[in-house]
Amino acid sequence: MLRVADLDKSLSFYTEVLGMNLLRKSEYPEGKFTLALLGYTDESDGTTLELTYNWGVDSYELGNAFGHIAIEVEDVYRATDQIRRLGGKILRDAGPVNSGAIISFIEDPDGYPIQLIGAK
């Protein structure tokens, strides 16, 4: 779960830039928050990412315990280039690391880092 400051902006990023599907969205007026679940497949078939928008909160400190979200992609170079073309922020261009894996890092609208890692 990630807390986001602008739900519409975050939904656009995760659906249009990363290609996730909005699986469901629920508002909780009594709790003053909205939840949005996203994923690449149906909830029963894969992992989901929950975005939480607390009404009236427009920023968060990311904290020092969180590392990053990791998403496996077929081709890190191609995915990174596509994200760049769509206006996404690239923190680290695609390339190899000591383990031999190909990775890149991007950033979502709230500053959360996302690692793209090549499929093995």
PyMOL CGO cylinders between C-alpha atoms (Angstrom):
from pymol import cmd
from pymol.cgo import CYLINDER

trace = [
    CYLINDER, 0.00, 0.00, 0.00, 1.22, 3.47, -0.89, 0.3, 1, 1, 1, 1, 1, 1,
    CYLINDER, 1.22, 3.47, -0.89, -0.28, 6.68, 0.42, 0.3, 1, 1, 1, 1, 1, 1,
    CYLINDER, -0.28, 6.68, 0.42, -0.64, 9.18, -2.41, 0.3, 1, 1, 1, 1, 1, 1,
    CYLINDER, -0.64, 9.18, -2.41, -1.20, 12.93, -2.42, 0.3, 1, 1, 1, 1, 1, 1,
    CYLINDER, -1.20, 12.93, -2.42, -3.11, 13.21, -5.73, 0.3, 1, 1, 1, 1, 1, 1,
    CYLINDER, -3.11, 13.21, -5.73, -5.08, 10.09, -6.59, 0.3, 1, 1, 1, 1, 1, 1,
    CYLINDER, -5.08, 10.09, -6.59, -5.92, 11.12, -10.15, 0.3, 1, 1, 1, 1, 1, 1,
    CYLINDER, -5.92, 11.12, -10.15, -2.29, 11.90, -10.95, 0.3, 1, 1, 1, 1, 1, 1,
    CYLINDER, -2.29, 11.90, -10.95, -1.15, 8.59, -9.41, 0.3, 1, 1, 1, 1, 1, 1,
    CYLINDER, -1.15, 8.59, -9.41, -3.84, 6.59, -11.23, 0.3, 1, 1, 1, 1, 1, 1,
    CYLINDER, -3.84, 6.59, -11.23, -2.75, 8.17, -14.51, 0.3, 1, 1, 1, 1, 1, 1,
    CYLINDER, -2.75, 8.17, -14.51, 0.88, 7.26, -13.83, 0.3, 1, 1, 1, 1, 1, 1,
    CYLINDER, 0.88, 7.26, -13.83, 0.24, 3.64, -12.86, 0.3, 1, 1, 1, 1, 1, 1,
    CYLINDER, 0.24, 3.64, -12.86, -2.29, 2.99, -15.65, 0.3, 1, 1, 1, 1, 1, 1,
    CYLINDER, -2.29, 2.99, -15.65, -0.98, 5.10, -18.55, 0.3, 1, 1, 1, 1, 1, 1,
    CYLINDER, -0.98, 5.10, -18.55, 2.78, 5.01, -17.88, 0.3, 1, 1, 1, 1, 1, 1,
    CYLINDER, 2.78, 5.01, -17.88, 3.18, 1.58, -16.24, 0.3, 1, 1, 1, 1, 1, 1,
    CYLINDER, 3.18, 1.58, -16.24, 0.24, -0.09, -17.98, 0.3, 1, 1, 1, 1, 1, 1,
    CYLINDER, 0.24, -0.09, -17.98, -1.51, -1.38, -14.87, 0.3, 1, 1, 1, 1, 1, 1,
    CYLINDER, -1.51, -1.38, -14.87, -5.28, -1.82, -14.77, 0.3, 1, 1, 1, 1, 1, 1,
    CYLINDER, -5.28, -1.82, -14.77, -7.51, -0.13, -12.23, 0.3, 1, 1, 1, 1, 1, 1,
    CYLINDER, -7.51, -0.13, -12.23, -9.15, -3.18, -10.67, 0.3, 1, 1, 1, 1, 1, 1,
    CYLINDER, -9.15, -3.18, -10.67, -11.40, -1.37, -8.23, 0.3, 1, 1, 1, 1, 1, 1,
    CYLINDER, -11.40, -1.37, -8.23, -11.81, 1.92, -6.48, 0.3, 1, 1, 1, 1, 1, 1,
    CYLINDER, -11.81, 1.92, -6.48, -13.75, 2.49, -3.25, 0.3, 1, 1, 1, 1, 1, 1,
    CYLINDER, -13.75, 2.49, -3.25, -14.53, 5.65, -1.33, 0.3, 1, 1, 1, 1, 1, 1,
    CYLINDER, -14.53, 5.65, -1.33, -14.99, 5.67, 2.43, 0.3, 1, 1, 1, 1, 1, 1,
    CYLINDER, -14.99, 5.67, 2.43, -16.65, 8.98, 3.35, 0.3, 1, 1, 1, 1, 1, 1,
    CYLINDER, -16.65, 8.98, 3.35, -16.82, 8.21, 7.07, 0.3, 1, 1, 1, 1, 1, 1,
    CYLINDER, -16.82, 8.21, 7.07, -13.08, 7.49, 7.16, 0.3, 1, 1, 1, 1, 1, 1,
    CYLINDER, -13.08, 7.49, 7.16, -12.34, 10.28, 4.65, 0.3, 1, 1, 1, 1, 1, 1,
    CYLINDER, -12.34, 10.28, 4.65, -10.21, 8.14, 2.33, 0.3, 1, 1, 1, 1, 1, 1,
    CYLINDER, -10.21, 8.14, 2.33, -10.29, 6.44, -1.07, 0.3, 1, 1, 1, 1, 1, 1,
    CYLINDER, -10.29, 6.44, -1.07, -8.66, 3.13, -1.98, 0.3, 1, 1, 1, 1, 1, 1,
    CYLINDER, -8.66, 3.13, -1.98, -7.66, 2.13, -5.49, 0.3, 1, 1, 1, 1, 1, 1,
    CYLINDER, -7.66, 2.13, -5.49, -6.36, -1.34, -6.35, 0.3, 1, 1, 1, 1, 1, 1,
    CYLINDER, -6.36, -1.34, -6.35, -4.23, -1.76, -9.45, 0.3, 1, 1, 1, 1, 1, 1,
    CYLINDER, -4.23, -1.76, -9.45, -2.56, -4.70, -11.12, 0.3, 1, 1, 1, 1, 1, 1,
    CYLINDER, -2.56, -4.70, -11.12, -1.54, -6.32, -14.37, 0.3, 1, 1, 1, 1, 1, 1,
    CYLINDER, -1.54, -6.32, -14.37, -3.98, -9.21, -13.94, 0.3, 1, 1, 1, 1, 1, 1,
    CYLINDER, -3.98, -9.21, -13.94, -7.15, -9.96, -12.03, 0.3, 1, 1, 1, 1, 1, 1,
    CYLINDER, -7.15, -9.96, -12.03, -6.74, -9.86, -8.25, 0.3, 1, 1, 1, 1, 1, 1,
    CYLINDER, -6.74, -9.86, -8.25, -7.19, -13.61, -8.01, 0.3, 1, 1, 1, 1, 1, 1,
    CYLINDER, -7.19, -13.61, -8.01, -4.37, -14.21, -10.50, 0.3, 1, 1, 1, 1, 1, 1,
    CYLINDER, -4.37, -14.21, -10.50, -1.67, -11.80, -9.40, 0.3, 1, 1, 1, 1, 1, 1,
    CYLINDER, -1.67, -11.80, -9.40, -0.30, -9.16, -7.12, 0.3, 1, 1, 1, 1, 1, 1,
    CYLINDER, -0.30, -9.16, -7.12, -2.08, -5.86, -6.60, 0.3, 1, 1, 1, 1, 1, 1,
    CYLINDER, -2.08, -5.86, -6.60, -0.88, -2.45, -5.56, 0.3, 1, 1, 1, 1, 1, 1,
    CYLINDER, -0.88, -2.45, -5.56, -3.15, -0.51, -3.22, 0.3, 1, 1, 1, 1, 1, 1,
    CYLINDER, -3.15, -0.51, -3.22, -3.08, 3.27, -3.42, 0.3, 1, 1, 1, 1, 1, 1,
    CYLINDER, -3.08, 3.27, -3.42, -4.62, 5.11, -0.48, 0.3, 1, 1, 1, 1, 1, 1,
    CYLINDER, -4.62, 5.11, -0.48, -5.69, 8.73, -0.75, 0.3, 1, 1, 1, 1, 1, 1,
    CYLINDER, -5.69, 8.73, -0.75, -6.49, 10.31, 2.61, 0.3, 1, 1, 1, 1, 1, 1,
    CYLINDER, -6.49, 10.31, 2.61, -8.77, 13.22, 1.79, 0.3, 1, 1, 1, 1, 1, 1,
    CYLINDER, -8.77, 13.22, 1.79, -7.15, 16.59, 2.36, 0.3, 1, 1, 1, 1, 1, 1,
    CYLINDER, -7.15, 16.59, 2.36, -3.59, 15.26, 2.74, 0.3, 1, 1, 1, 1, 1, 1,
    CYLINDER, -3.59, 15.26, 2.74, -1.37, 16.60, -0.03, 0.3, 1, 1, 1, 1, 1, 1,
    CYLINDER, -1.37, 16.60, -0.03, 2.09, 15.32, 0.95, 0.3, 1, 1, 1, 1, 1, 1,
    CYLINDER, 2.09, 15.32, 0.95, 3.86, 12.60, 2.91, 0.3, 1, 1, 1, 1, 1, 1,
    CYLINDER, 3.86, 12.60, 2.91, 7.36, 11.91, 4.14, 0.3, 1, 1, 1, 1, 1, 1,
    CYLINDER, 7.36, 11.91, 4.14, 8.46, 8.68, 2.50, 0.3, 1, 1, 1, 1, 1, 1,
    CYLINDER, 8.46, 8.68, 2.50, 10.29, 7.41, 5.57, 0.3, 1, 1, 1, 1, 1, 1,
    CYLINDER, 10.29, 7.41, 5.57, 13.54, 5.49, 5.78, 0.3, 1, 1, 1, 1, 1, 1,
    CYLINDER, 13.54, 5.49, 5.78, 12.27, 1.91, 6.04, 0.3, 1, 1, 1, 1, 1, 1,
    CYLINDER, 12.27, 1.91, 6.04, 10.73, 1.75, 2.56, 0.3, 1, 1, 1, 1, 1, 1,
    CYLINDER, 10.73, 1.75, 2.56, 13.08, 0.69, -0.23, 0.3, 1, 1, 1, 1, 1, 1,
    CYLINDER, 13.08, 0.69, -0.23, 11.26, 0.47, -3.56, 0.3, 1, 1, 1, 1, 1, 1,
    CYLINDER, 11.26, 0.47, -3.56, 8.62, -1.34, -5.55, 0.3, 1, 1, 1, 1, 1, 1,
    CYLINDER, 8.62, -1.34, -5.55, 10.06, -3.84, -8.05, 0.3, 1, 1, 1, 1, 1, 1,
    CYLINDER, 10.06, -3.84, -8.05, 8.31, -4.77, -11.29, 0.3, 1, 1, 1, 1, 1, 1,
    CYLINDER, 8.31, -4.77, -11.29, 9.63, -7.45, -13.64, 0.3, 1, 1, 1, 1, 1, 1,
    CYLINDER, 9.63, -7.45, -13.64, 9.51, -6.47, -17.31, 0.3, 1, 1, 1, 1, 1, 1,
    CYLINDER, 9.51, -6.47, -17.31, 10.42, -8.31, -20.50, 0.3, 1, 1, 1, 1, 1, 1,
    CYLINDER, 10.42, -8.31, -20.50, 12.87, -5.67, -21.74, 0.3, 1, 1, 1, 1, 1, 1,
    CYLINDER, 12.87, -5.67, -21.74, 14.16, -3.05, -19.27, 0.3, 1, 1, 1, 1, 1, 1,
    CYLINDER, 14.16, -3.05, -19.27, 15.71, -0.88, -21.98, 0.3, 1, 1, 1, 1, 1, 1,
    CYLINDER, 15.71, -0.88, -21.98, 12.47, -0.72, -23.98, 0.3, 1, 1, 1, 1, 1, 1,
    CYLINDER, 12.47, -0.72, -23.98, 10.30, -0.18, -20.88, 0.3, 1, 1, 1, 1, 1, 1,
    CYLINDER, 10.30, -0.18, -20.88, 12.53, 2.62, -19.61, 0.3, 1, 1, 1, 1, 1, 1,
    CYLINDER, 12.53, 2.62, -19.61, 12.50, 4.36, -22.99, 0.3, 1, 1, 1, 1, 1, 1,
    CYLINDER, 12.50, 4.36, -22.99, 8.71, 4.09, -23.17, 0.3, 1, 1, 1, 1, 1, 1,
    CYLINDER, 8.71, 4.09, -23.17, 8.31, 5.52, -19.67, 0.3, 1, 1, 1, 1, 1, 1,
    CYLINDER, 8.31, 5.52, -19.67, 10.62, 8.40, -20.60, 0.3, 1, 1, 1, 1, 1, 1,
    CYLINDER, 10.62, 8.40, -20.60, 8.52, 9.11, -23.75, 0.3, 1, 1, 1, 1, 1, 1,
    CYLINDER, 8.52, 9.11, -23.75, 5.39, 9.17, -21.60, 0.3, 1, 1, 1, 1, 1, 1,
    CYLINDER, 5.39, 9.17, -21.60, 6.92, 11.79, -19.31, 0.3, 1, 1, 1, 1, 1, 1,
    CYLINDER, 6.92, 11.79, -19.31, 7.98, 9.48, -16.47, 0.3, 1, 1, 1, 1, 1, 1,
    CYLINDER, 7.98, 9.48, -16.47, 10.94, 10.46, -14.31, 0.3, 1, 1, 1, 1, 1, 1,
    CYLINDER, 10.94, 10.46, -14.31, 13.97, 8.20, -14.75, 0.3, 1, 1, 1, 1, 1, 1,
    CYLINDER, 13.97, 8.20, -14.75, 16.21, 7.92, -11.68, 0.3, 1, 1, 1, 1, 1, 1,
    CYLINDER, 16.21, 7.92, -11.68, 18.66, 5.39, -13.19, 0.3, 1, 1, 1, 1, 1, 1,
    CYLINDER, 18.66, 5.39, -13.19, 18.82, 4.45, -16.85, 0.3, 1, 1, 1, 1, 1, 1,
    CYLINDER, 18.82, 4.45, -16.85, 18.60, 0.80, -17.82, 0.3, 1, 1, 1, 1, 1, 1,
    CYLINDER, 18.60, 0.80, -17.82, 21.79, -1.18, -17.50, 0.3, 1, 1, 1, 1, 1, 1,
    CYLINDER, 21.79, -1.18, -17.50, 23.48, -4.12, -15.79, 0.3, 1, 1, 1, 1, 1, 1,
    CYLINDER, 23.48, -4.12, -15.79, 24.34, -4.39, -12.10, 0.3, 1, 1, 1, 1, 1, 1,
    CYLINDER, 24.34, -4.39, -12.10, 26.96, -6.58, -10.39, 0.3, 1, 1, 1, 1, 1, 1,
    CYLINDER, 26.96, -6.58, -10.39, 24.59, -9.56, -10.28, 0.3, 1, 1, 1, 1, 1, 1,
    CYLINDER, 24.59, -9.56, -10.28, 24.25, -9.42, -14.06, 0.3, 1, 1, 1, 1, 1, 1,
    CYLINDER, 24.25, -9.42, -14.06, 20.61, -8.37, -13.91, 0.3, 1, 1, 1, 1, 1, 1,
    CYLINDER, 20.61, -8.37, -13.91, 19.43, -5.49, -16.07, 0.3, 1, 1, 1, 1, 1, 1,
    CYLINDER, 19.43, -5.49, -16.07, 17.59, -2.85, -14.03, 0.3, 1, 1, 1, 1, 1, 1,
    CYLINDER, 17.59, -2.85, -14.03, 16.47, 0.75, -14.10, 0.3, 1, 1, 1, 1, 1, 1,
    CYLINDER, 16.47, 0.75, -14.10, 14.78, 2.98, -11.55, 0.3, 1, 1, 1, 1, 1, 1,
    CYLINDER, 14.78, 2.98, -11.55, 11.89, 5.34, -12.14, 0.3, 1, 1, 1, 1, 1, 1,
    CYLINDER, 11.89, 5.34, -12.14, 9.85, 7.51, -9.79, 0.3, 1, 1, 1, 1, 1, 1,
    CYLINDER, 9.85, 7.51, -9.79, 6.10, 7.82, -9.35, 0.3, 1, 1, 1, 1, 1, 1,
    CYLINDER, 6.10, 7.82, -9.35, 4.34, 11.19, -8.87, 0.3, 1, 1, 1, 1, 1, 1,
    CYLINDER, 4.34, 11.19, -8.87, 4.73, 11.00, -5.07, 0.3, 1, 1, 1, 1, 1, 1,
    CYLINDER, 4.73, 11.00, -5.07, 8.46, 10.25, -5.21, 0.3, 1, 1, 1, 1, 1, 1,
    CYLINDER, 8.46, 10.25, -5.21, 8.26, 6.49, -4.61, 0.3, 1, 1, 1, 1, 1, 1,
    CYLINDER, 8.26, 6.49, -4.61, 11.09, 4.69, -6.41, 0.3, 1, 1, 1, 1, 1, 1,
    CYLINDER, 11.09, 4.69, -6.41, 10.20, 1.79, -8.71, 0.3, 1, 1, 1, 1, 1, 1,
    CYLINDER, 10.20, 1.79, -8.71, 12.78, -0.70, -9.93, 0.3, 1, 1, 1, 1, 1, 1,
    CYLINDER, 12.78, -0.70, -9.93, 12.26, -2.29, -13.32, 0.3, 1, 1, 1, 1, 1, 1,
    CYLINDER, 12.26, -2.29, -13.32, 14.11, -5.60, -13.48, 0.3, 1, 1, 1, 1, 1, 1,
    CYLINDER, 14.11, -5.60, -13.48, 14.55, -7.79, -16.52, 0.3, 1, 1, 1, 1, 1, 1,
    CYLINDER, 14.55, -7.79, -16.52, 12.76, -11.11, -16.78, 0.3, 1, 1, 1, 1, 1, 1,
    CYLINDER, 12.76, -11.11, -16.78, 15.12, -14.06, -16.32, 0.3, 1, 1, 1, 1, 1, 1,
]
cmd.load_cgo(trace, "trace")
